[in-house]
Amino acid sequence: MQFTRSAAGVRPVGSDDVDAPTRARVVRSILEAGPSTAAQLADRLELTPAAVRRHLDQLVEDGKLEHRQQRPGGARGRGRPARVFALTDTGREQFDQQYDTLAVQALRFLARTQGPEAVAEFARQRVSFIERDFAAVQDAEPELSPAEVLARVLTDEGYAAGVRGSPIGDQLCQQHCPVSHVASEFPQLCEAETEAISAVLGRHVQRLATIAHGDGVCTTCIPDLPPTGPTSSTDQNGASA
């Protein structure tokens, strides 16, 4: 049998597969009950304290848990304060994926029972925040360009958006998409987002890349508006007006 060494000690190669269900129980218990000590987890999960500590050490090393000192006022006897273990953002991600699965199942049901237009209407409703918040941000921060206002609106909703220049205008870059896993099956979500962006900016925009399709970033081209003002024109006889 092969072994590997980590901060949690020496363990057989492949033991992660065997321990994964128990570690999932540890993480879910903390999700449901809040930050917990090893003793509390051992009691709830009916495991030995030594077994719980082994799993906790590995979960901390994996970045799914972090430990901190128990807050004063807890029921503690004499001696060193107990460590409590809490979920990190990485630890919560596995539960976010479950919500993605639920969303996909719900949209499949909606498409099957109500048709594709119902999915499109849901997608339009989901991105209604773009039009709702655009004017408010623009009024509050008039120094921002329209594209920068849009990036701020999207960032506030978890898209991590920014703007960079291009020879023909701006590019809106979204480094994160909260619904990318769902949008990979239901492109109506991306289409509704593009329509909303076009509507608030008052011009046609072009999606160049999306995370849902496997690209590293969602990129939307926002071309410059054509210049306004007096221009020469030609009348029907070919003379300049």
Secondary structure as GFF3:
##gff-version 3
##sequence-region A 1 241
A	DSSP	beta_strand	3	6	.	.	.	ID=ss1
A	DSSP	beta_strand	9	12	.	.	.	ID=ss2
A	DSSP	alpha_helix	15	33	.	.	.	ID=ss3
A	DSSP	beta_strand	36	37	.	.	.	ID=ss4
A	DSSP	alpha_helix	38	45	.	.	.	ID=ss5
A	DSSP	alpha_helix	49	61	.	.	.	ID=ss6
A	DSSP	beta_strand	65	69	.	.	.	ID=ss7
A	DSSP	beta_strand	83	87	.	.	.	ID=ss8
A	DSSP	alpha_helix	89	114	.	.	.	ID=ss9
A	DSSP	alpha_helix	116	126	.	.	.	ID=ss10
A	DSSP	alpha_helix	128	140	.	.	.	ID=ss11
A	DSSP	alpha_helix	146	156	.	.	.	ID=ss12
A	DSSP	beta_strand	161	166	.	.	.	ID=ss13
A	DSSP	beta_strand	169	174	.	.	.	ID=ss14
A	DSSP	alpha_helix	180	183	.	.	.	ID=ss15
A	DSSP	alpha_helix	188	201	.	.	.	ID=ss16
A	DSSP	beta_strand	206	209	.	.	.	ID=ss17
A	DSSP	three_ten_helix	211	213	.	.	.	ID=ss18
A	DSSP	beta_strand	218	223	.	.	.	ID=ss19
###
